[in-house]
Amino acid sequence: MYALEMHQVKAAELLRRAEQERLVAEARRVRRAARRGARDAVHKEAEGPVSTDRDRFVHAA
């Protein structure tokens, strides 16, 4: 009887631990996606022509 109870306690603990690890992995994925989204938004804003005045410099001979 004692062995069965110990097995049930261990099985329950393993299930709790697996659920905790799934939650941690999900939180990491969400944070990573949020950082990636923020980084992409900044890069999209920064993209564009550096200078619109192309005739500022004289061409070399």
C-alpha angles and dihedrals in degrees: 000000000000092000091053092051091048090049091051092049091049092047091050091049091051090051091051091048092049091050091049091051091050090052092049092049091049091050090051091051092049093048092046091050091048092051091046091050092049092047092049091049091053092048092050091052091048095050120096140082115329094211129008094194100084096168097062095106129053115239116248117251 
